[in-house]
Structures are given as structure tokens and as C-alpha cells.
């Protein structure tokens, strides 16, 4: 079965850190750009970050710039989201997804559509 599986979520105090992992099952990630998304109760799904196929280009939402870092290890078929200086506002279910991004006029753009999605992992930031 072709799917993505997230892990690494949990309960953390404000200011703490977590590293989320996104692993592929049934296919290799080295042909896909990967995006991280999150959705909090009562709010719309938000794009958090994305990374190009090679890992050479990344994008991060303004709300997480300087705190979150996306990376990938294609040899391990895994993508990571390092989350530092966590805030209560970061509380959400986090999803990873695989799609096709691209470059335009010197800028890297996250995929517009994603073919594969994970089931999500809960991140709760609370004291």
C-alpha cells in the first residue's frame, strides 16, 4: 500500500522542541517534493513547510520561520520537521504529503497538489 506515516508528535511545554518524521511505505520519496501541513481545531489547514526533491530548496510559513526546519534523507526514505521554541499556537495535527513542486522566476514553489498523505500526528504545546 502506498502511504506516508508521520511520527514524533506528543505533548511538550512552551519553548520545547519536537522532531517529526515522515516515512514512505510502498514507494520512494526521492521522486517527490514533500510538504508539512497542520490543522488546529476550528481552523483551516495550514501549509507549514515544503522541501524540493533534492532537498536544495525549502519554504516555510511566516508563522514558523526561524523556529521550524524541514529536511530530508532520501537514503532513509524519510523527511523531518524539526520544531524548536514551540508555542501553544503550534498545537495541531501535523500531516506530511508528497507531490511535485517546481521553480519559477528563480523561486521555488511548493506543490499545488499532493498525491499521497499521511494520517497525521498530534502535537500539543501546553504548560
N, C-alpha and C positions, 0 to 999 in steps of 0.2 A: 504494500500500500504506500502511495506517495503522500508524505505528510511531513510537517515540521513539528518539533516538540520543544517547548520552552521549559526552562527550569531555573532555579536560583532565587525565586521570589520568596517573600516572607515578611515578618514584622521587624521593623527597625526604628530606632529613635531618631528624631530630627538631628541632622548633622552626620548621620551614619552613612554607610556605604553598602551596596549590594552589587554583585555581578550576575547578570542574567546570561543564560546560554540558549542558543537556538541551534538544534541539531536536526539534520535531514535524515529521513528514513525512506529508502526506496529510490533515491536519486542523489546526484552530486550537486553541491551548491556552487561549484566553480563556473557554472554557466549562467548564474543568476545574480542580479543585484538583490540586496536584502534590505527590507525596511522594518523598523520597530515602530509600533503604534501603542497607544494606551487609551483606555476608556474608563472614566470615573462615573460613579452612579449619577444619573441625571444630566450627564454631559455628553457632547458629541465625541466620536472617536477622533483622536488627535495623532497626527504623524509626529513622531519623536525624532527619528534619525534614519538615515539610509546610507548604504555603502555600495560602491561600484563593484563590478565583478572581480577586478584585480585587487580591490582594497585601496587603490590610489586616490580615490575621491570620496568625500563624505559630506553629508549635510546634517545639520542639527537644528531643531526648532529653537526659536529665540528663548523660549521658556527654560531650556535646558543647556544652552550654550555655556561652556566653561565648567559645567558640572558633570555632564554625561559624555561618554566617548564610545563610539561604535568601532568595532574592529572585527577582523575575520581571520580564520586559519583554515584555508582551503584543504590543507593536508589532513586536517581533523574533521573536515566537513561541518564546521561549526562557526557560528557568528556570535559575538558577545556584545553586551551593552554594560559598560562599567558606569555605575551611578554613584557619584560622590556628593557630599553635602546635601543629602536628601531633605526635602521639605514635606510637610503634611500635604501640600498641594500636589505632590507627586503620587499620592495614593491612587491606584487604579489597577485594572487588569492590563497587563502588558502582552502584546502579541507580536510575533515576527511573521514576515511574509516574504515570498520570493517572486520577483518579477524582472522586467527588463527596463533599465534606466538608460540614459544617454546624455550626450553633450550637445550644447547648442550655444554658439557665440562665445565659446570659452568657459561656459558654466556647466557644471554637472547637475542634472535634474534627476530626482527620484523617479522611480517607475510610476506611470499613471495608472496602471493596472497590475494586480498581483495574481499569480496563478495558484500559489499554494499558501495556506495559512496554518498557523499553529492553533492550539486550543486555548492558549493564554496562561499566564501565571500571575498570581495576585501579589502585589506589592502594597504594603501598608506602612505608612510612616506616621507614627504616633508616640507620644510620651505617656 
